[in-house]
């Protein structure tokens, strides 16, 4: 490096040492390495030199630039640390101020209802079970005594999937959580007392129906089970869930392929105001019945020794009734305003209501 370039590098380093802050240091950088800087100007003159001299001069200029760059980096580190320390010393934290508010999450009404169902039936000795959303046609229909010509098996009501299950039967998106009852009876010896909450799928969509919705079904298998046990269990549940100890509950004869006898369950309400437990009107709420002997036989259970009852209800339906929600669709639209109104705090436990 020539004396001229050494003097230029020394002058640059001297200017860096005199810089009091990062802004002044950047001014030094621009003065020497900027587009119009002193070293940049010298490099622009390389084109006018003979080839041999240009090579030597270029190497010397690059060496000078590298030396200045290194010194700039070192000086920048020193000044940046000093600037940070000065700002930390100047800043003050008022420890008496309250913490900044943090938005709290909330529990979706569907999940809260499932928690309440599990708590209420859990107090009655039920355990919750889960299983696959994709089921074999046999688990979803055949084992439940649903004949091949039943309307529920048609494409307009059921989502069929390509391929077959391990049993060679067609695959479907389960239309009910009843297959979990079949799986439990096949895999567990009686006595049995379970509920099966979960997603179900049917080809229907409007203000009161969704192609994906939630159901909870229950099953009790034991010796000496009667309709009296079924009525007492469901009456206690409905009064506990809706928080009305005197809620009128009515059982009507009906028909389901998987129960015999079968009953639909109504609760008292006011048709004009929508108020539950008053008004003299009746509202259908769920289906139930004694487990059909053929269903027990399909699952390897002797109907002469064991009896049972089953029931099922839509989780969205009972949630809508409990909270006065008129339209099903907002449950799945993710509207923050709707959720803020109907969702519940995760800090509030899903405890049993009074009177249970």
N, C-alpha and C positions, 0 to 999 in steps of 0.2 A: 504494500500500500504506500503510495507517495506521501510526501510531507503534506501536500495540500489536502489530501483526503483524511490523513490523521488529524490535521488541525480541524477539519470540518466535523469529524466524529467527536473530538474533544469538546468543541463548541456546543454540539448537540447535547452531550452528556452534562455539560455545565448548565445549559438551559433547563434540562430536566431536573437537576438538583435544586434549582431555584423555584420550580413550580410549586405553588402552595396548595393546589387542589387539582382534581381531575380535569376541570375545564381548562386550566392553564397548561396542563400536560398535553391535552389534545391540541392546543395551539402550537406547542413545540413540534408535535408530530406533523401537523399540516405545514409548518414552516420548512421542515427538512424533507418530508416524504410525500407531501401532498402533490397534486398534479402540477402545481406551479412552484413546488418546493425546491430548495437549493440542490439537493442530491438528485431529484428528478430531472432538473434542468441539465445537470451534467450528463445524465444518462441519455437524454435526447440528442446530445451532440456526438454520440458514438457513430452515427451513420456517416459523418463527414471524415472519419479517420481511415487511414489505410488498413487493410485486413489484419496484418500482424499486430499493429499497434492497437487496433480495435479490440482484439482478443484479450490482450493484456490489460487494457484500460477497463474493459467490461468486467473481468474477473475482480479487479481492484474495487470497482464501484459496487459490485455485488457483496464483496466482503465488508465494505463500509456500511451498506444497507443492513446486512445481517447483524452487525455490531450495534447499530442504532436501534433496530427492532428488539434485540435482546434487552438493551437498557430500558427501552420503553415499557416492555413487559414487567421488568422488575420494579420500575418506578410506579407503574400502574397498580401493582399489588400492594406496595407500601401505602400509597395514597388512598386506595380503596378501603384498606383495613382501618386507616386513620379516620376516614369519613364515616365508616360504620360505627366505630367506637364513639365518635363525637355525637352521632345521632342517638345511640343507645343511652348515652349520658344525659342527653337533652330530653328524651322521652320519659314520661311518668305514667305509671299505671295506678288508677284510682281503684283500690281494692274494695271500696265501699259500694261501688256501682253494682247493680244486679247483673247476673249473667245474661248474655244475649239470648233471646227466645229461639228455641229450636223447634221447628214444626214436628209435631208428634204424629206417628202413624196411627191408623185406626183399623178396626176389624170389620171386614165386609159383612153385611147383614146375613148372607148365606152362611159364612163361616161361624158367625155368632150363633145362629140357629142350630147348626150342627153341634157346637159346643154345649148348648143348652139341652139338646136332645140326649147327648151322651151323658150329661150330668144327671138328668132326670131318670133315664132308664138305667144308668149305672147304679143309682140308689135302689133300684128294684132288683139288682143282681144281674143285669144284662152286661155283656161285653161287646165292644164294637169290632167288626171284621171288615176287611177290605179285599179286593180282588181285581182281576183284569177288566178293562173296558171292552176289549175284544173277546167275544165268547163264541163257542161252538153253538150251532143251532140246537143241539141236544140240551145243553145246559140252560139256554135261554127259553126254549119252547118245549122240547120233547120230554125232558124229565119232569116238567111242571104240568103234564097232562094236557097240553095245548095241542089240539089235533092239527093235522096238516092243512085242513081247509079253513082254519080259523083266520078271520080278517087281519089279525095282528101280524100274520106271517107275510102279508102282501108287501110288494115293493113300495107302495105308496105310504106305508107306515113304518117300515123297517129299513135300515141301511145295511145292505149286504156288501161284503167285501170279497175281493178276488181270492181264489184258493180255498183250501179246506183246512180244518183243524186236524189235530193228531188222531181224532176218531173218524176222519174221513167225511165229516159233516160240514156243511157250509159255515162260513164265518160271518158274524154279524157284530155291529156295535150294539152292546146290550141295551135292550129297550126297558129294562127294569133292573133292580138290584137283586131280584129273586135268585139268579144263578148263584149268588153267594150263599143262599140258604141251602141249595143243592150241594155246593162244594163243602159246606160245613157238615151236613148230614153224612156225606160220603167219607169225610176225613176224621170224624169225631164220633165217639160213642155217646149215646144219650146218658144223662139228661143234657139238654142244650138250651141255652138262653142267650140269644144274640140280637143285635141290631146291625143293619148293613147300610150305612149312609154312603152316597157316592153319586157320580155323574151317570146320567142315562141319556139315550139318544133316540129321537123319533123324527120322522119327516113331517114336521109341522112348524109353522112360524106365523104368529100374529101377536096381538097385544096381550094375549093370555097364554100363548104357547111358544116354545122355543125349540129348535132342533137339538139343542143340548140343555138339559136341565138336571135337577138334583132330586133324588128320592131317598127315603129311608124306609127300610123294611125290617120287620122284626119276626123272630121265630122262637117259639118255646116248644120243646119236646120233653115230655116227662110222663110218668105213670099217673093216671087219674086226672088228667087235664080236662076241664070242661069249659063250656061257654061262659060260665060264671067267672072263671079266671080271666078270660079274654075281656069281658065287659068291665071287670074291676080294674084291670091293668090299663086299658085305654081311657076309661073315665078319669082315673087318677092322673094319667099323663096329660090329658087335654086341660084339665082344671089347673094343673101345675104350670103348664107351658103358657097358657093365656093369663094366668094369675087371677082366675075367677073361681073361688072355692065353691060357688053355687051354680056353675055353668051347666045348663041343661044339656044332656047327652042322650041321643036316641039311636037305637040300632034297628035297621030295616033289613028284611030278607032281600037277598040279591043273588047273583050267579057269577062265580069265577071258576075257571077250569081246575084250579089248583087247590080250592078249598070246598068243603061240603060238611055242614051248611055254610053258606056265605052271607055276609052282612055288610051293608054300607053304614057308615057312622055319620050322624048329623049332630050339629051343635046349635043351640038356640042363638038367634040374632034378630036384629031389627032391620027389615028389608029397606026401610026408608032412610034410616040414619047410618046403617052399617055397624051399629053398636052390637058387640057380642054379649051374649048372656041375657038379652032382654028383647021385648018386642013381640014375642009369640010366634015368630017365623023360624024356619029350619034351614040350615045350610049344610050340604054334604061336604065332608072334610077328609074322609079316608075310607079304604076298603079293608075288610078283614074276614076271618072265618076259621073254621077248624081244618087243619091240614088234611087234604084228600088222602085216603088210604093208598091210592095208586102212586101218589108222589112219595109217600113213605116207602112203598115197595120198590119204586125205582131207585131209591137211595139205600136199599138193603136194610130197612128198619121194619120190624114186625109190628103191624098195626094192631094186632090183638093184645100186645103188651104195652106199646107206647102210643100216646096220643099227643096232639099239640095244636097250637093255634098260630096263625100268621097274620100280619097286617102290613099295610104299605100306605105311604102318603107322600105328596109332593112337598119338598122343603120350601121351594119358592112360594107355594100356595099358602102354607101356614105362616110364612114370614110376612107376606103381603097382608094377610088378615090381622096379624098381630100389630103391625106398624101402620096400617091404613094406606098401603101402597096400591094404587089402582092399575098400574101398567107394569108388565113383566120386563119389558125391554131395557129399562134403565139399569137393571141388575148387571148387564154385560157391556154397557156403553162406556164405562170408566169416567163418567162426568164427576169431576172433583166436587162440584157444588152439591150434587145428589149424595155422594158418599159422605161429605161433611155433615149432611143433615141426618142420614139414616145409619151411618156406621157408628160403632161404639168404641170406647177406649180399651186398649189392650190391658190397662191396669185394673179394669173392672172385671172380676171373675164371673164366669157363667155359673152362678150359684143357683141352688134350688129356690123356687118361690115358696112363700108362706103357705102353709096348709098341706104340704106334701108329706 
